[in-house]
């Protein structure tokens, strides 16, 4: 690990915040994808039952 000197806390906090935000975006994206897949499956089932 490089010596960050007096900026070590700021740099590491920035990395931590970035990872936290990226993890949140990933969770939101995966959750939204699951919901859309579920909705599409429901629509497909309704369409098959009518036709």
DSSP file (Angstrom, degrees, kcal/mol; ACC not computed):
  #  RESIDUE AA STRUCTURE BP1 BP2  ACC     N-H-->O    O-->H-N    N-H-->O    O-->H-N    TCO  KAPPA ALPHA  PHI   PSI    X-CA   Y-CA   Z-CA
    1    1 A X              0   0    0      0, 0.0     3,-0.0     0, 0.0     2,-0.0   0.000 360.0 360.0 360.0 132.4    0.0    0.0    0.0
    2    2 A X        -     0   0    0      1,-0.1     2,-0.7     2,-0.0     0, 0.0  -0.324 360.0-104.6 -69.9 153.7    1.4    3.4   -0.9
    3    3 A X        -     0   0    0      1,-0.2    -1,-0.1    -2,-0.0     0, 0.0  -0.700  36.7-178.9 -79.4 114.0    2.2    5.9    1.7
    4    4 A X    >   -     0   0    0     -2,-0.7     3,-1.7     1,-0.2    -1,-0.2   0.514  18.4-163.8 -94.4  -6.4   -0.6    8.5    1.5
    5    5 A X  G >   -     0   0    0      1,-0.3     3,-1.5     2,-0.2    -1,-0.2  -0.289  65.4  -8.8  62.0-137.4    0.7   10.7    4.2
    6    6 A X  G 3  S+     0   0    0      1,-0.3     4,-0.3     2,-0.1    -1,-0.3   0.598 134.3  60.5 -73.3  -8.9   -1.8   13.2    5.7
    7    7 A X  G <> S+     0   0    0     -3,-1.7     4,-2.7     1,-0.2     5,-0.3   0.360  71.7 104.0 -96.8   5.4   -4.3   12.5    2.9
    8    8 A X  H <> S+     0   0    0     -3,-1.5     4,-2.7     1,-0.2     5,-0.3   0.908  81.0  46.5 -56.2 -48.0   -4.7    8.8    3.8
    9    9 A X  H  > S+     0   0    0     -3,-0.2     4,-2.7    -4,-0.2    -1,-0.2   0.932 114.0  48.2 -62.0 -45.7   -8.1    9.2    5.6
   10   10 A X  H  > S+     0   0    0     -4,-0.3     4,-2.0     2,-0.2    -2,-0.2   0.916 114.7  45.0 -62.0 -44.5   -9.5   11.4    2.7
   11   11 A X  H  X S+     0   0    0     -4,-2.7     4,-2.3     2,-0.2    -2,-0.2   0.943 116.0  45.2 -66.8 -47.4   -8.4    9.0    0.0
   12   12 A X  H  X S+     0   0    0     -4,-2.7     4,-2.5    -5,-0.3    -2,-0.2   0.874 112.3  52.0 -66.1 -36.2   -9.6    5.8    1.8
   13   13 A X  H  X S+     0   0    0     -4,-2.7     4,-2.7    -5,-0.3    -1,-0.2   0.887 109.2  50.9 -65.2 -38.2  -12.9    7.5    2.7
   14   14 A X  H  X S+     0   0    0     -4,-2.0     4,-2.5    -5,-0.2    -2,-0.2   0.919 110.6  48.2 -64.7 -43.8  -13.4    8.4   -0.9
   15   15 A X  H  X S+     0   0    0     -4,-2.3     4,-2.6     2,-0.2    -2,-0.2   0.928 112.8  49.0 -61.0 -44.2  -12.7    4.8   -2.0
   16   16 A X  H  X S+     0   0    0     -4,-2.5     4,-2.4     1,-0.2    -2,-0.2   0.924 111.8  47.7 -62.2 -45.4  -15.1    3.5    0.6
   17   17 A X  H  X S+     0   0    0     -4,-2.7     4,-2.5     2,-0.2    -1,-0.2   0.901 111.9  50.9 -63.1 -40.4  -17.8    6.0   -0.4
   18   18 A X  H  X S+     0   0    0     -4,-2.5     4,-2.6     2,-0.2    -2,-0.2   0.927 111.2  47.3 -63.6 -44.8  -17.4    5.1   -4.1
   19   19 A X  H  X S+     0   0    0     -4,-2.6     4,-2.4     2,-0.2    -1,-0.2   0.895 111.9  51.1 -63.8 -39.1  -17.6    1.3   -3.3
   20   20 A X  H  X S+     0   0    0     -4,-2.4     4,-2.1    -5,-0.2    -2,-0.2   0.925 112.1  46.0 -63.4 -45.0  -20.7    1.9   -1.2
   21   21 A X  H  X S+     0   0    0     -4,-2.5     4,-2.5     2,-0.2    -2,-0.2   0.902 112.6  50.1 -65.9 -41.1  -22.4    3.9   -4.0
   22   22 A X  H  X S+     0   0    0     -4,-2.6     4,-2.3     1,-0.2    -1,-0.2   0.899 110.3  50.7 -64.0 -39.4  -21.4    1.4   -6.6
   23   23 A X  H  X S+     0   0    0     -4,-2.4     4,-2.4    -5,-0.2    -2,-0.2   0.895 110.1  50.1 -63.7 -39.8  -22.8   -1.4   -4.5
   24   24 A X  H  X S+     0   0    0     -4,-2.1     4,-2.5     2,-0.2    -2,-0.2   0.909 110.7  48.8 -64.9 -42.5  -26.0    0.5   -4.0
   25   25 A X  H  X S+     0   0    0     -4,-2.5     4,-2.4     2,-0.2    -2,-0.2   0.896 111.1  50.7 -63.6 -39.7  -26.4    1.1   -7.7
   26   26 A X  H  X S+     0   0    0     -4,-2.3     4,-2.7     2,-0.2     5,-0.2   0.929 110.7  48.6 -62.7 -45.3  -25.7   -2.6   -8.4
   27   27 A X  H  X S+     0   0    0     -4,-2.4     4,-2.4     1,-0.2    -2,-0.2   0.915 112.6  48.0 -62.2 -43.5  -28.4   -3.6   -5.9
   28   28 A X  H  X S+     0   0    0     -4,-2.5     4,-2.5     2,-0.2    -1,-0.2   0.904 112.6  49.1 -63.2 -41.2  -30.9   -1.2   -7.4
   29   29 A X  H  X S+     0   0    0     -4,-2.4     4,-2.4     2,-0.2    -2,-0.2   0.926 113.2  45.5 -65.3 -45.6  -30.2   -2.5  -10.9
   30   30 A X  H  X S+     0   0    0     -4,-2.7     4,-2.1     2,-0.2    -2,-0.2   0.898 114.0  49.6 -65.9 -39.7  -30.5   -6.1  -10.0
   31   31 A X  H  X S+     0   0    0     -4,-2.4     4,-2.0    -5,-0.2    -2,-0.2   0.910 111.8  47.9 -64.3 -42.8  -33.7   -5.5   -8.0
   32   32 A X  H  X S+     0   0    0     -4,-2.5     4,-2.5     1,-0.2    -2,-0.2   0.903 110.6  52.1 -64.9 -41.4  -35.2   -3.5  -10.9
   33   33 A X  H  X S+     0   0    0     -4,-2.4     4,-2.4     1,-0.2    -2,-0.2   0.899 109.0  49.8 -61.9 -41.4  -34.3   -6.3  -13.3
   34   34 A X  H  X S+     0   0    0     -4,-2.1     4,-2.2     2,-0.2    -1,-0.2   0.897 111.1  49.5 -64.1 -40.5  -35.9   -8.9  -11.2
   35   35 A X  H  X S+     0   0    0     -4,-2.0     4,-2.6     2,-0.2    -2,-0.2   0.917 111.3  48.4 -66.1 -42.7  -39.1   -6.8  -10.9
   36   36 A X  H  X S+     0   0    0     -4,-2.5     4,-2.7     2,-0.2    -2,-0.2   0.913 111.4  50.1 -64.6 -42.2  -39.2   -6.3  -14.7
   37   37 A X  H  X S+     0   0    0     -4,-2.4     4,-2.3     2,-0.2    -1,-0.2   0.908 111.7  48.9 -61.0 -41.5  -38.7  -10.0  -15.3
   38   38 A X  H  X S+     0   0    0     -4,-2.2     4,-2.2     2,-0.2    -2,-0.2   0.923 112.0  48.1 -64.4 -44.7  -41.5  -10.9  -12.9
   39   39 A X  H  X S+     0   0    0     -4,-2.6     4,-2.4     1,-0.2    -2,-0.2   0.904 111.6  50.3 -62.6 -41.7  -43.8   -8.4  -14.5
   40   40 A X  H  X S+     0   0    0     -4,-2.7     4,-2.4     1,-0.2    -1,-0.2   0.901 109.2  51.5 -63.7 -40.2  -43.0   -9.7  -18.0
   41   41 A X  H  X S+     0   0    0     -4,-2.3     4,-2.2     2,-0.2    -2,-0.2   0.917 110.1  49.1 -62.6 -43.4  -43.7  -13.3  -16.8
   42   42 A X  H  X S+     0   0    0     -4,-2.2     4,-2.2     1,-0.2    -2,-0.2   0.914 111.6  49.0 -62.4 -43.1  -47.1  -12.2  -15.4
   43   43 A X  H  X S+     0   0    0     -4,-2.4     4,-2.2     1,-0.2    -1,-0.2   0.889 110.6  51.0 -64.2 -38.8  -48.0  -10.5  -18.7
   44   44 A X  H  X S+     0   0    0     -4,-2.4     4,-2.1     2,-0.2    -1,-0.2   0.900 109.2  50.2 -64.9 -41.1  -46.9  -13.5  -20.7
   45   45 A X  H  X S+     0   0    0     -4,-2.2     4,-1.9     2,-0.2    -2,-0.2   0.901 111.0  49.2 -64.8 -40.7  -49.1  -15.8  -18.5
   46   46 A X  H  X S+     0   0    0     -4,-2.2     4,-1.3     1,-0.2    -1,-0.2   0.901 110.7  50.6 -63.9 -40.5  -52.1  -13.5  -19.0
   47   47 A X  H  X S+     0   0    0     -4,-2.2     4,-1.5     1,-0.2    -2,-0.2   0.882 110.7  48.6 -66.9 -38.1  -51.5  -13.4  -22.7
   48   48 A X  H  < S+     0   0    0     -4,-2.1    -1,-0.2     1,-0.2    -2,-0.2   0.856 108.8  53.5 -69.5 -35.2  -51.3  -17.3  -22.9
   49   49 A X  H  < S+     0   0    0     -4,-1.9    -1,-0.2     1,-0.2    -2,-0.2   0.768 111.2  46.4 -73.1 -24.1  -54.5  -17.7  -20.9
   50   50 A X  H  <        0   0    0     -4,-1.3    -1,-0.2     1,-0.1    -2,-0.2   0.806 360.0 360.0 -83.6 -32.1  -56.5  -15.4  -23.2
   51   51 A X     <        0   0    0     -4,-1.5    -2,-0.2    -5,-0.2    -1,-0.1   0.446 360.0 360.0-101.6 360.0  -55.3  -16.9  -26.5
